[in-house]
Amino acid sequence: MGEGAARFVPLRGNAPFKAAGIPHSVQAEQALLGAIMVNNRLYDDLYGRLEADHFYVPLHGAVFGAVEAIINGRGGEANPITIRERLRGTSFDADEKLFPHLTSMFENAAFAGDARSLADVILTAFKQRQLMGLAENLHAKARDAARPEDVDGVVESAGSELFRLSEAGGYKTGARGMRENLIEVIKQAEAAKASGAGITGIASGFADLDRLLSGFQRSDLIILGAR
């Protein structure tokens, strides 16, 4: 992976990615962003797995953050125009080359391939960079840790950092954005309509109860009791 494989040239001043030996893939970042701009539904497949900080090129991280804000926050369409407007006034649009770069990624999205595979490339490079930085930091701390309690502190800190890194890239199971919630509501409404009884789960046989609960849902823990 490296800068030499990049299909496009990021804006000057925003991407110090020429440093040798730093894992990254500019091409994967550009291909993924272009694919998402063409088909916003690809973002749903990556929800919670990829974050702006995972991108090596700062501009690409800012673009992904804008995509999140547009799609997940307002339920709008993320395309070169709306992303440019979202980043207008920032340092990434200072030399007015942002829109041409967004357009280039959009127009070359046919080379994107599988979105999840591209995300894996980006995430793997991110974890490599984090591990390299952690190793350097541990080397310095271990060298200066003269007392047993100092060494224990370094070990504890390293364990916490490694655990945090191991959690990176996992799909979110907590709060979701408006777009995801809206999609789920629509699916439930379609299921209720298709059932003919106006419920999304299994009928209890009691009309009033089914109206309140929409039937017994597969995810529910149901406890029945009687005197």
C-alpha positions as semicolon CSV with decimal commas, in nm:
position;residue;x (nm);y (nm);z (nm)
1;M;0,000;0,000;0,000
2;G;0,129;0,349;-0,066
3;E;0,106;0,687;-0,228
4;G;0,244;0,560;-0,557
5;A;-0,070;0,355;-0,620
6;A;-0,304;0,649;-0,580
7;R;-0,534;0,724;-0,874
8;F;-0,591;1,087;-0,774
9;V;-0,377;1,355;-0,613
10;P;-0,519;1,490;-0,282
11;L;-0,516;1,862;-0,216
12;R;-0,180;2,008;-0,130
13;G;-0,125;2,093;0,235
14;N;-0,386;1,851;0,365
15;A;-0,223;1,512;0,318
16;P;0,131;1,454;0,451
17;F;0,116;1,096;0,321
18;K;0,458;1,082;0,156
19;A;0,635;0,973;0,474
20;A;0,807;0,644;0,397
21;G;0,715;0,331;0,588
22;I;0,370;0,446;0,704
23;P;0,096;0,196;0,611
24;H;-0,181;0,356;0,408
25;S;-0,375;0,325;0,083
26;V;-0,476;0,652;-0,077
27;Q;-0,629;0,459;-0,366
28;A;-0,858;0,258;-0,137
29;E;-0,969;0,572;0,046
30;Q;-1,052;0,753;-0,276
31;A;-1,227;0,450;-0,429
32;L;-1,445;0,398;-0,122
33;L;-1,547;0,762;-0,095
34;G;-1,629;0,773;-0,465
35;A;-1,842;0,459;-0,437
36;I;-2,036;0,599;-0,142
37;M;-2,105;0,922;-0,327
38;V;-2,246;0,725;-0,622
39;N;-2,446;0,487;-0,402
40;N;-2,524;0,619;-0,054
41;R;-2,663;0,280;0,047
42;L;-2,304;0,153;0,072
43;Y;-2,266;0,371;0,380
44;D;-2,529;0,159;0,556
45;D;-2,303;-0,145;0,514
46;L;-2,018;0,040;0,686
47;Y;-2,215;0,205;0,965
48;G;-2,012;0,197;1,284
49;R;-1,723;0,007;1,127
50;L;-1,534;0,294;0,969
51;E;-1,471;0,637;1,120
52;A;-1,316;0,957;0,991
53;D;-1,005;0,903;1,208
54;H;-0,933;0,577;1,030
55;F;-0,843;0,758;0,706
56;Y;-0,478;0,844;0,653
57;V;-0,533;1,150;0,434
58;P;-0,694;1,423;0,650
59;L;-0,902;1,544;0,356
60;H;-1,051;1,198;0,310
61;G;-1,134;1,179;0,678
62;A;-1,312;1,514;0,654
63;V;-1,506;1,397;0,348
64;F;-1,617;1,080;0,527
65;G;-1,721;1,287;0,827
66;A;-1,928;1,508;0,597
67;V;-2,089;1,199;0,444
68;E;-2,185;1,078;0,793
69;A;-2,333;1,414;0,886
70;I;-2,536;1,439;0,565
71;I;-2,666;1,082;0,549
72;N;-2,692;0,986;0,913
73;G;-2,779;1,323;1,059
74;R;-3,027;1,469;0,812
75;G;-3,112;1,173;0,593
76;G;-2,994;1,369;0,288
77;E;-2,796;1,266;-0,018
78;A;-2,417;1,282;0,001
79;N;-2,271;1,385;-0,335
80;P;-1,988;1,616;-0,448
81;I;-2,213;1,923;-0,423
82;T;-2,357;1,860;-0,076
83;I;-2,018;1,748;0,063
84;R;-1,849;2,059;-0,076
85;E;-2,116;2,275;0,088
86;R;-2,065;2,089;0,418
87;L;-1,690;2,161;0,405
88;R;-1,718;2,513;0,269
89;G;-1,515;2,759;0,473
90;T;-1,281;2,492;0,613
91;S;-0,911;2,461;0,534
92;F;-0,992;2,173;0,298
93;D;-1,171;2,413;0,062
94;A;-0,926;2,700;0,102
95;D;-0,769;2,668;-0,245
96;E;-1,098;2,583;-0,422
97;K;-0,969;2,243;-0,536
98;L;-1,201;2,040;-0,316
99;F;-1,490;2,017;-0,562
100;P;-1,274;1,897;-0,856
101;H;-1,125;1,632;-0,629
102;L;-1,468;1,518;-0,512
103;T;-1,586;1,507;-0,872
104;S;-1,284;1,297;-0,974
105;M;-1,359;1,042;-0,702
106;F;-1,726;1,038;-0,802
107;E;-1,656;0,991;-1,174
108;N;-1,400;0,715;-1,116
109;A;-1,618;0,520;-0,873
110;A;-1,647;0,236;-1,127
111;F;-1,308;0,118;-1,001
112;A;-1,428;0,102;-0,641
113;G;-1,496;-0,272;-0,612
114;D;-1,647;-0,407;-0,292
115;A;-1,706;-0,139;-0,027
116;R;-1,645;-0,369;0,269
117;S;-1,318;-0,495;0,121
118;L;-1,201;-0,137;0,070
119;A;-1,300;-0,055;0,428
120;D;-1,096;-0,353;0,548
121;V;-0,789;-0,219;0,365
122;I;-0,833;0,125;0,525
123;L;-0,899;-0,018;0,871
124;T;-0,603;-0,257;0,854
125;A;-0,367;0,025;0,762
126;F;-0,509;0,235;1,047
127;K;-0,445;-0,042;1,300
128;Q;-0,093;-0,089;1,167
129;R;-0,020;0,280;1,216
130;Q;-0,166;0,271;1,566
131;L;0,041;-0,034;1,660
132;M;0,358;0,127;1,529
133;G;0,290;0,441;1,731
134;L;0,208;0,236;2,041
135;A;0,531;0,038;2,005
136;E;0,738;0,355;1,989
137;N;0,557;0,501;2,290
138;L;0,601;0,181;2,490
139;H;0,971;0,172;2,409
140;A;1,019;0,520;2,554
141;K;0,802;0,453;2,861
142;A;0,963;0,116;2,933
143;R;1,308;0,269;2,916
144;D;1,216;0,528;3,178
145;A;1,021;0,292;3,407
146;A;1,275;0,228;3,684
147;R;1,039;0,118;3,964
148;P;0,808;-0,185;3,973
149;E;0,500;0,034;3,998
150;D;0,617;0,229;3,695
151;V;0,649;-0,089;3,492
152;D;0,305;-0,205;3,609
153;G;0,163;0,128;3,497
154;V;0,315;0,089;3,151
155;V;0,175;-0,263;3,122
156;E;-0,172;-0,148;3,228
157;S;-0,165;0,143;2,987
158;A;-0,051;-0,082;2,702
159;G;-0,330;-0,329;2,777
160;S;-0,591;-0,054;2,766
161;E;-0,460;0,078;2,437
162;L;-0,451;-0,267;2,280
163;F;-0,806;-0,339;2,393
164;R;-0,926;-0,008;2,249
165;L;-0,753;-0,088;1,922
166;S;-0,902;-0,438;1,911
167;E;-1,249;-0,281;1,938
168;A;-1,188;-0,050;1,640
169;G;-1,385;-0,147;1,334
170;G;-1,658;-0,333;1,519
171;Y;-2,013;-0,263;1,411
172;K;-2,209;-0,040;1,647
173;T;-2,487;-0,203;1,842
174;G;-2,601;0,102;2,038
175;A;-2,758;0,426;1,923
176;R;-2,825;0,458;1,552
177;G;-2,884;0,759;1,334
178;M;-3,209;0,886;1,195
179;R;-3,155;0,712;0,861
180;E;-3,115;0,367;1,018
181;N;-3,413;0,415;1,249
182;L;-3,630;0,535;0,962
183;I;-3,536;0,233;0,750
184;E;-3,629;0,000;1,036
185;V;-3,965;0,172;1,086
186;I;-4,043;0,141;0,715
187;K;-3,954;-0,229;0,718
188;Q;-4,183;-0,286;1,016
189;A;-4,468;-0,100;0,846
190;E;-4,424;-0,308;0,531
191;A;-4,425;-0,630;0,738
192;A;-4,743;-0,523;0,916
193;K;-4,915;-0,449;0,586
194;A;-4,800;-0,779;0,434
195;S;-4,931;-0,978;0,731
196;G;-5,287;-0,869;0,660
197;A;-5,354;-0,839;1,033
198;G;-5,161;-0,517;1,079
199;I;-4,895;-0,672;1,305
200;T;-4,525;-0,740;1,259
201;G;-4,493;-1,036;1,496
202;I;-4,684;-1,348;1,597
203;A;-5,050;-1,299;1,681
204;S;-5,145;-1,369;2,042
205;G;-5,510;-1,424;1,966
206;F;-5,610;-1,119;2,167
207;A;-5,690;-0,830;1,932
208;D;-5,632;-0,552;2,188
209;L;-5,297;-0,698;2,294
210;D;-5,184;-0,742;1,935
211;R;-5,277;-0,381;1,860
212;L;-5,059;-0,261;2,149
213;L;-4,759;-0,488;2,086
214;S;-4,793;-0,547;1,709
215;G;-4,782;-0,915;1,800
216;F;-4,508;-1,108;1,982
217;Q;-4,171;-1,008;1,831
218;R;-3,894;-1,260;1,780
219;S;-3,653;-1,044;1,982
220;D;-3,887;-1,028;2,283
221;L;-3,860;-1,227;2,605
222;I;-4,222;-1,308;2,680
223;I;-4,331;-1,432;3,022
224;L;-4,690;-1,548;3,061
225;G;-4,846;-1,580;3,403
226;A;-5,186;-1,623;3,557
227;R;-5,345;-1,645;3,899
